[in-house]
Amino acid sequence: MTHGEKKTPDKRVVRTKKAIRMAFSELFAEKDLNDITVKDLSDRANINRKTFYNYYSGIYQVVEELERDLVGNFEIALDGLDLKEALENPRTIFDRIDAIILADPEFYENFFTADENFDLISKMTSLIKERSKKTICSQIGLTEETADVALEFVISGMVSAYQMWFRTGRRAPLASVSGIVGNLCANGLNGVV
């Protein structure tokens, strides 16, 4: 392999880590984060604890990796996006977010419906807000104070709308819910009246 080539990940590693991630999301929806043990996670993922420790030092390392992945996925959704244009056509950004959620809906459902783990969800939404603020301030020219209020309103509203969608059994198509949220973001309540 020459310098600069990426090594293809071992499919067994990918499968095992995906099983751990899914098991964690299921347990996260059922229990407080502090009550999830490596044994619980290993049993749910159908692996032994030694296998778990081949990849992670403990539960909080899984949490850190998930935080990075979730925030990274949101950054990917924003990457290369002209925010001025996205405000005129919010479907652009929501189509990207929808694609991320629909790539692993069971994981996101477990994550978004975990009431007892509000602190972790709050921490991740705060990270997303912080990472989005610089882009919004530079592309749209908002002050930091205005960006803080706008991001709090928009991202908290988005998270609540996705939580509602999952809690109601995903009855409506996600694109429909995202369309409403996007319209609200761009046009306020007048956009849906």
Buried (B, 14 or more C-beta within 10 A) or exposed (E): EEEEEEEEEEEEEEEBBEBBBBBBBBBBBBBEBEEBBBEBBBBBBEBEEEBBEEBBEEBEEBBEBBBEEBBEBBBEBBEEBEBEEBBEEBBBBBBBBBEBBEEBEEBBBBBBBBEBBEEBBEBBBBBBBEBBBEBBBEBBEBEEEEBBEBBEEBBEEBBEBBBEBBEEEEEEEBBEBBBBBBBBBBEEEEEEE
